[in-house]
Amino acid sequence: MTPDAAAVVSHARRVHHPVWLLGGPGAGAYELSRALHEDGDPRGFVSVRQTVPGPAELEERLRTILSDDPGIDRVTLYVERIERQSTAVQERLLRWSTEGAFRTGRPVSIRLFAQSDEGSRGAELLPALRHRLSALTIPLPSLNARRAEIPAIAETLAAQLCEELALVEPPIDEAALERLGERDWPGNLDELAAVIARALIASEGQRISTFDVSRASRRAPVLSSVAEPSRPQAATSAPKATENGRQSRELELIIAELAHELKNPMVTIKTFSENLEQLLNDPGLRDKFVGLTRDAIDRMDGFLEELLSFSRYAEPKLQNLSLGQVVKRALDGQDGRIRERIKTNALPTKLVVRVDEDQLTFALKSLIRGLSREIPADAPMSVELSPSGELTFNGGGGGGMQQKLHGTLDQASNGSVPWSLDLMMAEALIRRNGGASRIVREKDQLQVRVSFPSPERGLDGR
C-alpha cells in the first residue's frame, strides 16, 4: 500500500465503520477488505462483485451465510463498483450500514466495504451513502502510477503465490523485474499476479529470466508538430521509396498496437484456463480470476467493436453541423471517469462546420480517450472551442500528455510518429473530413489543436 492508504487502514482497524476503497479493477480492494475483515472475526464475509438485480439478492446472500453459521452476529459486506448498483440496492446498503439487520429475531451488525473505480467522486451514489463512506476513504492508485514500485511489488506477489500454490520460490532476474515495470497494467495487481503465477508455474522452480509479456510502449500521436500555428501549404509529393517506407512503418506500428491491446488480456485468459483445476478448489482465488477474466474479455470486445465501427466508415456524408454540439456528444459518450475530469468552456453552438456527423463524433471521442490516457488520474484536461472554430485540448499539470507531446516535437519534424490506435483513428477521420490537427507550443505548455472546414470554404479550402 501507499503511505496514504496505510494511514487510513490503521484507523479502519480500530473503528467499526464503512470503508470506501477508491481504485480501478484489480487494484487490491477485495484483498484489503478481506484482510481487514480477518483482522477481527474471520467469519461472516459476503462478497458482491457484480451488479445485483435488487435488494432481494442481497437478502439471499445474507440469509445464506447466517444459516451456515448461526453464531455470527457481525457480517462484512464487500460491494464492488458500488456506484453502479441500483438506487434500491444503495438504499438497502445505507440502511444496513447504519442500522444493521435482523435475522431470526436477533440483530446482526453489517460493516460495508465499498469499492469504486479510481478517480470516482461518487456522483452516482446516494448523497447520504456517499457522505457515510467518505469518512474512511482508502486510495488505491493504479500500478501505472507506481511504476518505480512494480519490481518490489512483483517480488512480494511472487512469494505469496509460491506459498499459495505450494511451489518452490525461484529467483527472479533483475532484468525480468525491470521488464514488468515497463508494461502497462490495466488489470493492476490482479493482472500482475496472473502473469507472475504463469511464470512461476512454467519455471518449475528454476530461475525466472523473462516473463511472457509484451513490452507496452506508448507512442507519440499522428499529429502535425509545429511551434506556431500552421498556414496552408501547397502539397508536395514524396519520393516513392520514402512513401513506401513510411507506409510500411505505419503498418508495423498498427500491428504492434493491435498485438498489445489483445495480448495483455489474452495472457489473463490463458493463465485462467491453464490453472482451472486448481482454481476450482480455491473459491477465493477462483473469484479473483473469474473477475479478471471477465474484465479481459470485456476489454477485447470493446476494442474490437471500436475497430469494426471505424472500418465501416467510407466517404463522408457532409452536412452543416454545430461544432459545439458535436463536441458535447463526444464528451457525453465518454466513460464517466474520463468525463468528470474534462473541463470545457461555453462550447458555443453557432459555429458551423461541414463534416460527417458520425465520423466527427467518433474521431473526437477517440481523440479525447487517447489523450486522457496520458494524463495522471487526478489531473484535469480542458477542451476549448475558440470563436474562430478551433478546438484546443490541453492536459494540465505537465503530466504524461505533455511529455508525449514534447517527445513528438523532439523526435519527428514532420509529425508522422504514431502514438496509439485511438489517436490514429481520430487523425484518419479528421483528415478524411477535411480537418487538420497539430501540436502547438503555447508558452510553457503544449496543446493539441484541431480545426475543420466551414460551409463557406468547403473541403478544398475555396
N, C-alpha and C positions, 0 to 999 in steps of 0.2 A: 504493500500500500504506500501511497504518498504520505508525507508528514501530515498534511491537512486531513486526509482520511483517517489516519491513525489517531489523531487528536479527538475526532468525533466518536470513533469506535470506543475509546476509553470512557466517554460519557455513556454511550449506548450499553456498555457492560454493567453500568451501575444503576441506570434509570430504566424502569419498565415503561417505555414509551414507543409509539410508532417510529419507524425509521424510513427515510426516503433515500434510496440509492440511485444516484444520477450517473449513468454510464451506458454506453452502447451495448449491443448484443455481445455476450461472451466476455464482458469486462470484469467479471468476478462478483456480480451482485448476488447470484444464487449461492456461491460458495461462502461468501462473507455472511449472508443471512443464516446459512446452516451452521457456520462456526459460532456465531453469536447465540443462536438457539441452544447448541450443545454445550455452550459455556455454562448454562444453567441446567434445566431439566432436559435431558436428551430425548424425552418422549414428546409426542404431540406436534409433529411438524407437518404442515399441509402446504403443498406447492401447487400454484396455479400459473402455468406457463403459457397458456393460450387464452384468447378471448372466450369467455363463457357466455352461453345464451342468456342467462339471467340469474337472479339470486337463488333459484331452486338448485342450481348446480353447486353453488357454494354450500348450501344447506346439506346436500347429499354428501359432499366431501367431509364436512364437519361431523355429520352423523356417523359416517363410516369409521373415522378414526376414534371417536368416542366409544363406539360399540366394540372396537377391537381391544380397547384398554379402558374399562370403566373407572379406573382410579385417576385418570387425567383430569386436572382442574385448570390447566393452563395450556393454551394452544398457540403456536406460532404459525401465522398465515403469510406465506410469501406469494406476492402477486406481481407477475412480470408485465411491463408496459401498462401500468395501471391507468394511464390517460386514455388508453384505447378501450377500456371497459365501458359498458353502457352506464347511463345515469342511474338506473335502478341498482346495478351492481355496486357502483360507487357509494350510493346511499346506504346500502347494507354494510359495506366495509366501514364506512364512517360510524354507523351505529354500533357495530361490533367493537370497533377500536376504542370507543368512548364508554359504552355501557356493558360490553361483554355479551354473552349469550346464555340462554337457559336450556339445558337438556335434561330430560327425566327429572325435572324438579330441582336441579342443582345448578348453581351459577358456574360459568366457565369463562375465565379471563382469556381474551384474544389479543395477542400482540401482532400488529401489522408491519410487515416489511414490504415496501413498495418500490419497484424498480421503474425508472423512466429513462428514455434514451438520453444520451449525452447532449447537453445544450437545451434540454426541455425546460420550459419555465412553468409548466403545469397549466397552460391556458385552457386545456380541455378538461381539467379537473373541476369538481365542485369546489367553490371557494372555501367552504368550511373544511373540506378534506385537504385541500392544498395548504391551508394555514396550519392544520394539525400536523401534517407531515413535515412542514418546513422547520419545525423545532429541532429535529435531528436529521441533518442532511449530510450524506457521505458522498463526496465526489470521487468518481472512479474514471479517471482520464483514459482515453484510448491508448493502445500501445504505440501508435504512430506519434503521439505527443510525448512519449517517454523512450525514444529510440536509444538513448545512451544507456538505459537500464535493461534493455532487452536481453543482452548476454547473461547478466546476473539472474534475471527472472527465468530465463530458459534453463539455467543450471539448477535452480530451485525446483522448477517443474519436473525436470528430469529425475531428480532424487525422489520426489513424491510419487511419480509414475512408476519408477522401478519398485518402490515399496508396494504400491497398489497391485502391480502386475506380477509381483514375485519374480523380478528379473535382477540379474547382477548389474550394478550400475557401471557402465563403461565410461572411460574418459572421453571428453569431447574436445576436439581440437579448437584452438582459439580462432582459426580461420572459419570454421563452421559456425561458431557463435557470432562472429562478425557478419557473416552472410545473413544470418537471421535478422540482424539489426538493420540490414539494407532493404528489407522487404516490407511492403505494406501489409497490414494485418486487419482487414475489415471485420474479421471474426474475433479479434482481440485475443484474450487468454485462451478461449476455447479452441480457436484455430491454431494458435501456437502449440497448445497441448496436444492437439491431434497430430500435427507434423512431428513433434518430438516423440510421441508414442509410436508412430510408424517407424521412425528411425531406430528407436530402442528395440523394437520387435525384430526389425530386419538385421540389426547388428549382431544379435545373438551374443552379447557380452563383449564384442570386440570394439576397438577404438572407433569412434564416430568422427570421420574426417570430412564428411559433407552431408548436407540434408537434401532430400529430394524436393527441393523447392525451386521455383523460378525467381530470378532476381527481378525485383519490382523497380523499374526505373521510370520516373516521371519525366516527360519530355516537354520541350517548350512548344507553345502554340503556333499553329499555322496562321500567323497574323503579321501584317506588314510592320516592320520595325523601323521607326523613324524618330528623330529627335524633335522635329517640329511637324505640325500638321502638313500632310502631303497635298500637292496640287496635281490635277490630272496631267498625265504624261502620255505621249504617243507610244503605242505598243511597239515592242521590238521583238524580233524573232531570235531565239537562242539557237546555237548550232545543234544539229540533230543529236550528236553524241552527248552533249550536255543535257539536252532534254530527256533523252533515254535514260541517262544516269540518274536524273532527278526523279523520274517516274519509278525507276527500279528501287531507289532508296525509299520513296514514299510507300511502295508496296511492301517492302521489308518491315517498315515501321508499323504499318497497319496489321500485318501478320503477327508481329511481336505483341501489339496491344491486344489482339484477339486471344493469343495464347495466354497472356497474363490474366485477362478477365475471366477466362474459362478454366484455366488450370488450377488456380487457387481453390475455388470451391470444389473442383473435382478431386483434389487431394483429400479434402474432408470426407467426401462421399466414399472414396476408395478405402480410406482408413476405417470408416464405419463398417463397410462390407467385409473387410479382411479380419475384423475382430468381432464379428457379430455373435459368435458362440459365447465368447467371454462376456460381452456386453449384456447378453440375455440373463446372465447370472448376477449382474450387479445393477439393480434398479437405478441407483443414483447416477452412476456413470452412463448408463443407457439413456436416461432422460436428458443428460447433458449433450450426448452425441446426437440424439434424435432432434433436439432443438437446433443444434449447429448444422446438421444435415439439411433440415428444412430451410434454414436461412440460406444455405449454399444453393439449394435448388431454386429458391425464390430469386436469388441474385442472378443466376444464369438465365432464368426465364425472363426476368425483366430486361436484362441486357440484350437477349436475342429479339425480344419484342421491339426494342428500340431500333435495332439493326434492320428488322423487317419493315418497320414503318419508314425508315429512311430510304430503303431500297425501292419502295413503291413510288417515290416522288419522281415525276417526269418533268416535262416543260411547265414552267409556272403559269397558273391561270391568273392573270393580272387583274387587279381591281383596286379602286381607290379605298384606302383604309386609314383610320385614325391610328397613328403610331402609338400614342399613349395607351389606347385601349388594348392593342395587341401586346404591349409590354405588360400590362396588368394581367391579361390572360396567361401569359407565360409565367408570371410570378405566382399566380393563383394555382398553377399546375405543379408547383414545386412541392417537394416533401416539406412537412411542417417545420422540421429542424432547419432547413435552408431558408424557408420563407420568413421565419421570425428574426433572422439575422440580417435581413436586407432592408436598408433604408432607401426611400425614394423621395424625389421632390414632387411637385404637384402633378407631374405627368400630364401636361395639357392635352386635351382631346382634339384640338383644332388642327394640329399638324397632320397633314395627309401625305401618305406615300403610296406608290403604285407597285404592289407586290402580290404574291400568292399568300393568302391568309394562313393556310395550314402550314406551308413551308416556313414562313416567317416565325410563326408561333413555335414550331419545333426547333428552329435554329436558335431562338432566344432562350428557350428552356434548356437546350443543350449547352449553350454558352454560359448561362448562369450556373448551371450544375457543375460544369467543368471548372470554372473559376473558383467556385465556393470550396471545392475540394482542396485548393491550395492555400486556404486561409485557416488559421488556428480556430478551434471550435468556439472560442469565446470572443472572436473578433468579428465586427460587422463588415458588410460590403454595401457600398452605395451604388445605386443606379439612377442616373440623372438624365433628363431629356432637355436639351437646350432649345431656345426659341428658334434656332436655325434648323432643328430637326436632327441633331446629332446625339446619339446615345453614348454616355460615358459610364464605364464600370471601373470602380476603384475599390481595391481591397485594403482597408485601413490597417494601421498598426505595423506596417512594414514586415508582414509575415511572409509565408511561403509564396503567395502570389507575387509579391514584389520581387522576391529572389528569382522566381522563374522568369519574370518579365525582364529583369536585368540580364539574366542568362541569355535570353533571346537576342537582346541588343549586342551582347558581347560575342555571341557565337555565330551569328548569321547576319551579314549585311543586307541580304535580300529577303529576310524574314520567312524563309521556307523551311524552317525546322519544326516538324510536327511535335505535338505535345501529347494529347490524349485523344481517344476516339470521339468523346463528346465535342471537343473543340474542332476536330477535323470535320465532323458532320456539320457543325454550326457554320464553319467557314465556307464549306462547299455550298450550302444553301444560301448563305448571304451573297456569295458571288453569283450564284445562279439567278438570283433575283435582282441583279444589277447593283448590289450594295458593295461596300468596302469596309474593311476593319484594319486597324493599325494600332500599334503601341506608341504612345506619345509621352515624352518626358515633360512633366509639369512640376516645376520647382524641384523638390526632392522626391516626388512621387512619380510612379509610372502608372499610366492609365490605359485601358483598352477602350478605343473609340470606334463606334460603328455608325455608318451613315447609309441612307437608302435614297433611291431616286424619287423625286417628286413627280406628280402627274404632269406638270408643265414640261419637265425635261425628258421624261420617258427613259427607257433603258439605255439608249445610245447617247444620252447627255445633251440632246439638242432640244 
